[in-house]
């Protein structure tokens, strides 16, 4: 799955969907909430 932004951003996850890092800086796409990426949504300062 690819979610495109106007800025250069990335969230690195493994094959099981687990985060490889524990910090997220900046906003994330609203679609991640709909796709059940709860951990990413909870770490992001803005959705």
NORTAKA-V441842 format. One record per backbone hydrogen bond with DSSP energy under -1.0 kcal/mol. CO is the residue of the C=O (numbers start at 1). NH is the residue of the N-H. E is the energy in kcal/mol with one decimal. If there is no record, write none. Layout:
<<CO NH E> <CO NH E>>
This chain:
<<12 20 -2.5> <14 17 -1.6> <18 14 -2.3> <29 32 -1.3> <30 33 -1.1> <30 34 -1.0> <31 35 -1.5> <32 37 -2.3> <33 36 -1.3> <37 41 -2.2> <38 42 -2.6> <39 43 -1.5> <40 44 -1.4> <46 28 -1.8>>
